[in-house]
Every structure is written in structure tokens, then in C-alpha cells.
Amino acid sequence: MKARKSLALMLMLAAAQASAQIHEGDIAVGVNDGVITVGTATDGMGTITERQCVFGVALEAQARTTDPGFDTDTGTFVSGTDLAYYIGSALRKWDGTDFDTIPPEKVRISFGPAPGISTPETDPAQPLEGIFVGVSTGGEWHTHYAYRLELDGSPATGTSSNGVYLLRLELRASTSSYLASDPFWLVIVENAPMQELDEAYAFAEAAFGCPIVVCLADVNGDGSVTPADFSAWVAAFNAMSPACDQNGDGACTPADFSAWVSNFNAGC
């Protein structure tokens, strides 16, 4: 399991991306098995290699920022495709324990002259459509929406608005060729102490972080499914180690070989 990063540190030092094409500090966007996917790194060809579901956002002057943006590798999407954010729930505010509180403040997400939409007062039955922005002719989508914390339509810069907020988003395409992303969350900070940031972010990561995907066929744990995993499975079988149990029956038996073959063919 990867160590949890301090949100304060993340806001000061934006995580570098593994792909040179992804702008440092932006949210990496890719397409994994036909599904729009977000994370922190790609393979350089449009696939997310490091998923992440919770991201930090530090508001600047007038409770507004355009960072982080979204960025992709060249060729990730077909030219002519448009993508948009969708707001999945009402804004929440950290109360020192959880993010259950819906505050009077709202977050408006705009793009250029387009005013966009604000977070709703209550959770909507369906995610609310935001602003669609087209990909480049090269199939790249590099977009910086503007996020502004508002109270009664004005920048929420008062002391009572200081704190940490949680916003649930999805990304969707204008074509059915790409499935909508899973929900992801922005932890939005307006003049909050670092300890409060870290506590709120740790809670969000624990509650809403990406689920851990277990790849049974990857017996040697190198992150890929290859014939080398067969040798690793044989070694696990001989040692009666947990990795031998490919069918989930709690035992290591010859039946697990057939299960491993099925898992291998299914891939991860």
C-alpha cells in the first residue's frame, strides 16, 4: 500500500507526472478499457497507470483558482470529441469529523466567458451537466476550468467561509465511444490551517479513495500478467502460500491451476 501524502505537501509540491506530456500538477486523464479514467500518471499513450480519486485544490485570490487542470496524452481521444465535468452532489464542508455538512457556500465551475454551473443545494438525482470543451486535432484534452467558492453569488472570502470543502465530479464525453469516469473528489481549501487540511484530506482519501484492484493472475506482483506468473504460481503452490488460491475457496489445490489459467486469460 502506498503511503498517504500530506495534502499540505501536495498543495506546495504538485506531484510530477510519469508521462512527459502531462503538465505537472494537472489531473491526468486517460481511457482505460473504454472508460474515462483520472489519476496522476499515464503510459504516454493515453492509459492511466496510477489511478487517483481524491485531489487537492487550493483557492487563491477572491476564493478562485484554475488549478489543477486536466491533461491527456496526445491521441487519447478521437478528434472532434468534447468532454465535460458533471457535478455529482451538493458541496460538503469539513466539520472536524466528516464531510456530512452542506454549507451555504457553493462552488461555481466556469470556463472562459461561459459561466458554467454551481453546486446544487441538495444532492441531485442525476449528475448535473457542466461545460463541454473539445479535444485538440491531435486528440489531446488540456483544460483548466475555473473554480470559485461563492456565497450569495459573490466570492466567499469571509472568515466564516474559511475551511475545507469536498466536491464530487465525473467526466463524460459527447460520444458513447467513451464511458463516463467513476466519481472523483476535489478537496478544496480556503484559508484553512495545514493540520485541518491533512485531517480532512486523510478522511476523504479513506472514504472516497480509489478501490484497490486485486489482480489474482499477477502472482509475482510485477504489475503485469505474463507467462512468468505461471512459474510464480507453481512456486506458490509448492509453498502452499496464499497466492496459490486462485479460485477463492481458501485452500491451495490442483483446482487452482485451472483457476489461474482462467484468471490469466481474463487479464487485469
C-alpha positions in Angstrom: 0.0 0.0 0.0 1.3 3.4 -0.9 2.0 5.9 1.8 -0.7 8.6 2.1 0.6 12.0 1.1 0.1 15.1 3.2 -2.4 17.4 1.5 -0.4 20.4 2.6 2.7 18.9 0.9 0.7 18.1 -2.2 -0.5 21.7 -2.5 3.0 23.1 -2.2 4.7 20.5 -4.4 2.5 19.3 -7.2 3.0 15.6 -7.9 5.2 15.1 -11.1 3.6 13.1 -13.8 5.2 9.9 -15.2 4.4 11.0 -18.8 6.3 14.0 -20.0 3.2 15.0 -22.0 1.1 15.6 -18.9 1.6 19.0 -17.4 3.0 18.8 -13.9 0.3 19.3 -11.3 -2.6 18.7 -13.6 -5.0 15.8 -13.2 -4.1 13.1 -15.7 -7.0 11.9 -17.8 -6.9 8.7 -19.9 -9.0 5.9 -21.3 -8.7 2.5 -19.7 -10.7 -0.2 -21.3 -13.1 2.3 -22.9 -13.7 4.1 -19.6 -12.6 7.7 -19.0 -10.1 7.5 -16.0 -8.3 10.0 -13.9 -5.1 9.7 -12.0 -1.6 11.0 -11.6 0.4 9.3 -14.4 -0.1 7.7 -17.8 1.9 5.3 -20.0 2.4 8.1 -22.6 -0.2 6.5 -24.9 -3.5 7.5 -23.2 -3.8 4.9 -20.4 -3.7 5.8 -16.8 -1.1 3.9 -14.9 -1.6 5.4 -11.5 -5.2 6.0 -10.6 -6.2 8.6 -8.0 -9.7 9.6 -6.9 -9.1 12.4 -4.5 -7.2 15.6 -5.5 -6.3 18.8 -3.6 -7.4 22.3 -4.8 -6.0 25.5 -3.1 -8.1 28.5 -3.7 -6.3 31.8 -4.4 -7.3 35.4 -4.5 -11.1 36.0 -4.5 -11.6 32.4 -3.5 -10.8 31.3 -7.1 -8.3 29.2 -8.9 -7.9 27.5 -12.3 -5.6 24.7 -11.0 -5.4 21.9 -11.2 -6.3 21.5 -14.8 -7.0 18.3 -16.8 -4.5 17.0 -19.3 -4.1 13.9 -21.5 -1.5 12.3 -23.8 -1.7 13.2 -27.5 -4.1 10.8 -29.2 -6.1 9.8 -26.1 -9.4 10.9 -27.7 -10.7 11.0 -31.2 -10.5 14.5 -32.7 -14.0 16.1 -32.5 -14.8 14.6 -29.1 -16.0 17.0 -26.4 -15.6 16.3 -22.6 -17.3 18.0 -19.7 -17.4 17.8 -15.9 -20.6 16.7 -14.2 -21.3 17.7 -10.6 -22.5 14.7 -8.6 -23.5 16.1 -5.3 -24.0 19.2 -3.2 -20.9 20.8 -1.8 -19.8 19.5 1.6 -17.7 21.2 4.3 -15.3 19.6 6.8 -16.6 19.9 10.4 -13.6 18.4 12.1 -15.1 14.9 11.9 -16.6 14.3 8.5 -17.9 15.9 5.3 -21.7 15.5 6.1 -22.4 19.2 6.3 -23.9 21.0 3.3 -22.8 24.6 3.8 -24.4 27.8 2.4 -21.4 28.3 0.2 -21.3 26.9 -3.4 -18.6 26.3 -5.9 -19.1 27.6 -9.4 -17.1 25.9 -12.2 -16.7 28.1 -15.3 -14.6 28.2 -18.4 -13.6 31.4 -20.1 -16.8 33.5 -20.7 -19.0 30.5 -20.1 -20.5 31.0 -16.5 -20.9 27.2 -16.0 -22.9 25.9 -13.1 -22.8 25.9 -9.3 -23.1 23.1 -6.9 -26.7 22.4 -6.0 -28.3 23.0 -2.6 -29.1 19.3 -2.3 -27.8 16.1 -3.9 -29.3 15.8 -7.4 -31.0 12.6 -8.6 -28.5 12.6 -11.6 -25.2 14.4 -12.0 -25.5 17.9 -13.4 -24.0 18.7 -16.8 -21.2 21.2 -16.8 -19.3 22.8 -19.7 -18.2 20.7 -22.7 -14.7 21.5 -24.1 -13.4 20.0 -27.2 -10.2 18.0 -27.6 -7.4 19.2 -30.0 -7.0 18.0 -33.5 -4.3 15.7 -32.1 -6.7 14.1 -29.7 -5.4 15.9 -26.6 -7.6 17.4 -23.9 -5.9 20.1 -21.8 -8.4 22.1 -20.0 -8.3 24.5 -17.0 -11.7 25.2 -15.6 -12.1 28.0 -13.0 -13.3 27.1 -9.5 -14.8 29.8 -7.3 -16.2 29.5 -3.8 -19.3 31.7 -3.7 -21.7 32.9 -1.0 -24.9 34.5 -2.4 -23.2 34.8 -5.8 -20.1 36.7 -4.5 -16.6 35.3 -3.7 -16.8 33.6 -0.3 -13.8 35.3 1.3 -15.2 36.0 4.7 -13.8 34.3 7.8 -16.8 32.1 8.2 -16.1 30.6 4.8 -12.6 29.5 5.7 -12.2 25.8 5.7 -12.1 22.6 3.7 -14.7 21.6 1.2 -15.5 18.5 -0.8 -16.8 18.4 -4.4 -17.8 15.3 -6.3 -17.2 15.3 -10.0 -17.3 13.0 -13.1 -16.0 13.4 -16.6 -18.2 12.5 -19.5 -17.7 12.6 -23.3 -20.1 13.8 -26.0 -19.9 10.4 -27.7 -20.9 6.9 -26.4 -17.5 5.7 -27.6 -16.2 6.5 -24.1 -17.9 5.5 -20.8 -18.2 8.1 -18.1 -15.5 8.2 -15.4 -16.0 6.9 -12.0 -16.7 9.7 -9.5 -13.7 11.6 -8.2 -13.4 14.2 -5.5 -11.8 17.6 -5.1 -10.7 18.6 -1.6 -11.0 22.4 -1.9 -9.1 24.6 0.6 -10.0 28.2 1.5 -7.6 29.6 4.2 -7.5 26.5 6.4 -4.7 25.5 8.8 -2.4 22.8 7.5 -3.4 20.3 10.2 -7.0 20.8 9.3 -6.1 20.2 5.6 -4.3 17.0 6.4 -7.1 15.6 8.6 -9.8 16.4 6.1 -7.8 15.0 3.2 -6.9 11.8 5.1 -10.6 11.3 5.8 -11.5 11.9 2.1 -8.9 9.5 0.9 -10.0 6.8 3.3 -13.7 7.3 2.5 -13.5 8.0 -1.3 -10.1 6.9 -2.5 -9.9 4.6 -5.5 -10.7 1.0 -4.7 -7.7 -1.4 -4.6 -7.9 -3.7 -7.6 -6.6 -7.2 -6.9 -5.1 -9.0 -9.9 -5.1 -12.6 -9.0 -3.2 -13.8 -12.1 -0.3 -11.4 -11.4 1.2 -13.8 -8.9 4.7 -12.3 -8.9 3.3 -8.8 -8.3 5.2 -7.1 -11.1 2.1 -5.2 -12.3 1.5 -7.3 -15.4 0.2 -10.7 -16.4 2.8 -12.7 -18.2 3.9 -16.4 -18.5 6.3 -15.6 -15.7 3.3 -15.6 -13.4 2.9 -19.4 -14.1 6.3 -20.1 -12.6 5.3 -17.9 -9.7 2.1 -19.8 -9.2 3.9 -23.1 -9.2 6.3 -21.8 -6.5 3.2 -20.6 -4.5 1.6 -24.0 -4.9 4.7 -25.8 -3.7 5.0 -23.4 -0.8 1.2 -23.5 -0.1 1.3 -19.7 0.1 -1.9 -17.6 -0.2 -1.1 -16.5 -3.8 -1.8 -20.1 -4.8 -5.5 -19.8 -4.0 -6.8 -18.6 -7.4 -10.5 -19.7 -7.0 -11.0 -18.1 -3.6 -12.1 -21.3 -1.8 -9.5 -20.7 1.0 -7.4 -23.8 0.0 -4.4 -24.4 -2.3 -5.3 -27.4 -4.5 -4.7 -28.5 -8.1 -8.0 -26.9 -9.0 -6.3 -23.5 -8.5 -4.2 -24.2 -11.6 -7.3 -24.2 -13.8 -8.5 -21.1 -12.0 -5.1 -19.4 -12.6 -5.4 -20.1 -16.3 -8.9 -18.6 -16.4 -7.6 -15.5 -14.5 -4.7 -15.3 -16.9 -6.9 -15.4 -19.9 -9.2 -12.8 -18.4 -6.3 -10.4 -17.8 -6.3 -7.5 -15.4 
